[in-house]
Each structure stands twice: as structure tokens, then as C-alpha cells.
Amino acid sequence: SMMAKKEFPEFKSYISMALTPMVLTARLIKEKHPNSRVVFIGPCAAKKLEASRKSVRSEVDFVLTFEEIGAMFEAKEIDFSKLQPNDADTFTQASSDGRGFAVSGGVAKAVVNCIKAKEPNREVLVESAEGLENCKKMLNAAKKGKYNGYLLEGMACPGGCVAGAGTLLPINRAAMAVKKYTNSSDKLNANDSKYKEYLDLLIEKYK
């Protein structure tokens, strides 16, 4: 969004102001457990910058990349592959669309599915780009009127967030792992989440 604001200022009013999953989840946790410490772990180094913003830093206490937490596991001699998952853990409750956010096209797909769930006959036009160069090309095309009425999704990293600076896997392996994880959820999208009502209230509160 920073590139779009700087290089395509005419689009500034059209850029989504929706809070990121990191911020919304952190706020939900802090609302329920005010004294908790929230740590975001992912492949994205830019999340460190996001968490340091004045409007966010009171909710997200630490941001670690997969590379950083991998080094911690190494130092403590923890073999992550041997840890047994707990089916009752809330980590297993994310929707399919929520899990697919990390791959290019995933955010737009989630938006389309949520709209289609409520209005099946509505046509939703989308275009996705990955890598800053391709994002710039997409916005230049939009400037010329090619994507009027479209939802445009741009991800800075090639392949999406799975290719972030803090990842430990090649892009194709990471994308395949996300796809497997996405397909294993029994909930399609946010409409099916048991947290939906609470999230709606949270979104309303921070408008």
C-alpha cells in the first residue's frame, strides 16, 4: 500500500483500510486477556515495521520470523517435527480462506468467497499481482482504465507472503504446504468462524 500511495496517489482513497489479520487477532486477544503478551510469528519481515506503528504497538508485543524462531528451536535443541499436535488447540480452527491468505491470490479469493456466501449472484472481478514490479504494472494498467470495478490484490513478495524474507523454505514447497493446510480446514471462510460475531464487534469498535 505504501508503493501505491507514493507512486499512484490518485488511488489513495481506493486503498483498503481493513486491519490485517495480525492486528485484528492481537486486538481480540488483548480484549479478552488484557495482561497477555502477543507474539506474531511468520515469514514477513515487514510485520516488524507494522507492529511498531503507534496504533498497533500496544497490541502486538513481539514479531518473530520463521527464521528467527527456527534459530531458537536449534539453540534449545527442539525438533519441531516431533512435537505432537493438539486437536483441541485453537490453532486448528482457522477457516480455509484464512489459511490461504499467505499465497498470492489468497486474500482476493477470501473476499470473493465471503461475498458469494451472502450474495451468490453478485459478480466480483479480481486481479492479482505478486512482486513489486508486477504490482506496479497492474496499477499502471488500472490507471489506464483496464481494471475499472475490479478488486486488485498486490503482494510485494513473489508467490505471496510465503516467500517473505523470514521464511525457511523454497517458495514452491512453502506454497504446497499452505495449500495442504488450507484444504484440511472444515470451515470455508470467515462467515463460518466461531469468532465472527466478536470480530464484527471489534471491527466496529476500531472504525
Contacts in CASP RR format, 6 or more apart in sequence:
PFRMAT RR
TARGET T0000
AUTHOR 0000-0000-0000
METHOD contacts of the structure
MODEL  1
SMMAKKEFPEFKSYISMALTPMVLTARLIKEKHPNSRVVFIGPCAAKKLE
ASRKSVRSEVDFVLTFEEIGAMFEAKEIDFSKLQPNDADTFTQASSDGRG
FAVSGGVAKAVVNCIKAKEPNREVLVESAEGLENCKKMLNAAKKGKYNGY
LLEGMACPGGCVAGAGTLLPINRAAMAVKKYTNSSDKLNANDSKYKEYLD
LLIEKYK
1 15 0 8 1.000
1 16 0 8 1.000
3 132 0 8 1.000
3 135 0 8 1.000
3 136 0 8 1.000
3 156 0 8 1.000
4 11 0 8 1.000
4 12 0 8 1.000
4 15 0 8 1.000
4 135 0 8 1.000
4 139 0 8 1.000
5 11 0 8 1.000
5 12 0 8 1.000
5 15 0 8 1.000
7 136 0 8 1.000
7 139 0 8 1.000
8 139 0 8 1.000
8 143 0 8 1.000
10 143 0 8 1.000
11 139 0 8 1.000
11 142 0 8 1.000
11 143 0 8 1.000
19 27 0 8 1.000
19 203 0 8 1.000
19 206 0 8 1.000
20 50 0 8 1.000
21 98 0 8 1.000
21 101 0 8 1.000
22 40 0 8 1.000
22 47 0 8 1.000
22 50 0 8 1.000
22 51 0 8 1.000
22 60 0 8 1.000
23 50 0 8 1.000
23 56 0 8 1.000
23 59 0 8 1.000
23 60 0 8 1.000
24 199 0 8 1.000
24 202 0 8 1.000
24 203 0 8 1.000
25 38 0 8 1.000
26 38 0 8 1.000
26 40 0 8 1.000
26 56 0 8 1.000
26 59 0 8 1.000
26 60 0 8 1.000
27 59 0 8 1.000
27 202 0 8 1.000
27 206 0 8 1.000
28 195 0 8 1.000
28 198 0 8 1.000
28 199 0 8 1.000
28 202 0 8 1.000
29 36 0 8 1.000
29 38 0 8 1.000
29 59 0 8 1.000
30 36 0 8 1.000
30 38 0 8 1.000
30 58 0 8 1.000
30 59 0 8 1.000
31 202 0 8 1.000
37 61 0 8 1.000
37 62 0 8 1.000
38 59 0 8 1.000
38 60 0 8 1.000
38 61 0 8 1.000
38 62 0 8 1.000
39 61 0 8 1.000
39 62 0 8 1.000
39 63 0 8 1.000
39 64 0 8 1.000
40 47 0 8 1.000
40 51 0 8 1.000
40 60 0 8 1.000
40 62 0 8 1.000
40 63 0 8 1.000
40 64 0 8 1.000
41 63 0 8 1.000
41 64 0 8 1.000
41 65 0 8 1.000
41 66 0 8 1.000
41 69 0 8 1.000
42 64 0 8 1.000
42 65 0 8 1.000
42 66 0 8 1.000
42 161 0 8 1.000
42 166 0 8 1.000
42 167 0 8 1.000
43 65 0 8 1.000
43 66 0 8 1.000
43 102 0 8 1.000
43 161 0 8 1.000
43 162 0 8 1.000
43 163 0 8 1.000
43 164 0 8 1.000
43 165 0 8 1.000
43 166 0 8 1.000
43 167 0 8 1.000
43 174 0 8 1.000
44 65 0 8 1.000
44 157 0 8 1.000
44 161 0 8 1.000
44 164 0 8 1.000
44 165 0 8 1.000
44 166 0 8 1.000
45 65 0 8 1.000
45 164 0 8 1.000
45 165 0 8 1.000
45 166 0 8 1.000
46 156 0 8 1.000
47 63 0 8 1.000
48 63 0 8 1.000
50 56 0 8 1.000
50 60 0 8 1.000
50 63 0 8 1.000
51 57 0 8 1.000
51 60 0 8 1.000
51 62 0 8 1.000
51 63 0 8 1.000
64 72 0 8 1.000
65 165 0 8 1.000
65 166 0 8 1.000
65 167 0 8 1.000
66 166 0 8 1.000
66 167 0 8 1.000
66 168 0 8 1.000
67 166 0 8 1.000
67 167 0 8 1.000
67 168 0 8 1.000
68 166 0 8 1.000
70 80 0 8 1.000
70 168 0 8 1.000
73 79 0 8 1.000
73 80 0 8 1.000
85 92 0 8 1.000
86 92 0 8 1.000
93 187 0 8 1.000
93 193 0 8 1.000
93 194 0 8 1.000
94 185 0 8 1.000
94 187 0 8 1.000
95 185 0 8 1.000
95 187 0 8 1.000
95 188 0 8 1.000
95 189 0 8 1.000
95 190 0 8 1.000
95 192 0 8 1.000
95 193 0 8 1.000
96 182 0 8 1.000
96 183 0 8 1.000
96 185 0 8 1.000
96 187 0 8 1.000
96 188 0 8 1.000
96 189 0 8 1.000
97 106 0 8 1.000
97 109 0 8 1.000
97 110 0 8 1.000
97 113 0 8 1.000
97 114 0 8 1.000
97 182 0 8 1.000
97 188 0 8 1.000
97 189 0 8 1.000
97 190 0 8 1.000
98 110 0 8 1.000
98 182 0 8 1.000
98 189 0 8 1.000
98 190 0 8 1.000
99 178 0 8 1.000
99 181 0 8 1.000
99 182 0 8 1.000
99 185 0 8 1.000
100 106 0 8 1.000
100 109 0 8 1.000
100 110 0 8 1.000
100 178 0 8 1.000
100 179 0 8 1.000
100 181 0 8 1.000
100 182 0 8 1.000
101 107 0 8 1.000
101 110 0 8 1.000
101 161 0 8 1.000
102 160 0 8 1.000
102 161 0 8 1.000
102 162 0 8 1.000
102 178 0 8 1.000
103 159 0 8 1.000
103 160 0 8 1.000
103 161 0 8 1.000
103 162 0 8 1.000
103 175 0 8 1.000
103 178 0 8 1.000
103 179 0 8 1.000
104 128 0 8 1.000
104 129 0 8 1.000
104 130 0 8 1.000
104 153 0 8 1.000
104 154 0 8 1.000
104 155 0 8 1.000
104 159 0 8 1.000
104 160 0 8 1.000
105 126 0 8 1.000
105 128 0 8 1.000
105 153 0 8 1.000
105 155 0 8 1.000
105 160 0 8 1.000
106 128 0 8 1.000
106 153 0 8 1.000
107 153 0 8 1.000
107 155 0 8 1.000
108 126 0 8 1.000
108 127 0 8 1.000
108 128 0 8 1.000
108 151 0 8 1.000
108 153 0 8 1.000
109 126 0 8 1.000
110 189 0 8 1.000
110 190 0 8 1.000
111 124 0 8 1.000
111 126 0 8 1.000
111 151 0 8 1.000
112 124 0 8 1.000
112 126 0 8 1.000
112 151 0 8 1.000
113 188 0 8 1.000
113 189 0 8 1.000
114 189 0 8 1.000
114 190 0 8 1.000
114 191 0 8 1.000
115 122 0 8 1.000
115 124 0 8 1.000
116 122 0 8 1.000
116 124 0 8 1.000
117 188 0 8 1.000
117 189 0 8 1.000
117 191 0 8 1.000
118 191 0 8 1.000
124 151 0 8 1.000
125 147 0 8 1.000
125 149 0 8 1.000
125 150 0 8 1.000
125 151 0 8 1.000
126 150 0 8 1.000
126 151 0 8 1.000
126 152 0 8 1.000
126 153 0 8 1.000
127 138 0 8 1.000
127 147 0 8 1.000
127 150 0 8 1.000
127 151 0 8 1.000
127 152 0 8 1.000
127 153 0 8 1.000
128 152 0 8 1.000
128 153 0 8 1.000
128 154 0 8 1.000
128 155 0 8 1.000
129 135 0 8 1.000
129 137 0 8 1.000
129 138 0 8 1.000
129 152 0 8 1.000
129 153 0 8 1.000
129 154 0 8 1.000
129 155 0 8 1.000
130 154 0 8 1.000
130 155 0 8 1.000
130 157 0 8 1.000
130 158 0 8 1.000
130 159 0 8 1.000
130 160 0 8 1.000
131 154 0 8 1.000
131 155 0 8 1.000
131 156 0 8 1.000
131 157 0 8 1.000
131 158 0 8 1.000
131 159 0 8 1.000
131 160 0 8 1.000
132 156 0 8 1.000
135 154 0 8 1.000
135 155 0 8 1.000
135 156 0 8 1.000
138 147 0 8 1.000
138 152 0 8 1.000
138 154 0 8 1.000
139 152 0 8 1.000
141 147 0 8 1.000
142 148 0 8 1.000
142 150 0 8 1.000
142 152 0 8 1.000
155 161 0 8 1.000
157 163 0 8 1.000
157 164 0 8 1.000
157 165 0 8 1.000
158 171 0 8 1.000
159 171 0 8 1.000
159 175 0 8 1.000
162 169 0 8 1.000
162 171 0 8 1.000
162 174 0 8 1.000
162 175 0 8 1.000
162 178 0 8 1.000
163 171 0 8 1.000
163 174 0 8 1.000
167 174 0 8 1.000
169 177 0 8 1.000
187 193 0 8 1.000
190 196 0 8 1.000
190 199 0 8 1.000
193 199 0 8 1.000
END
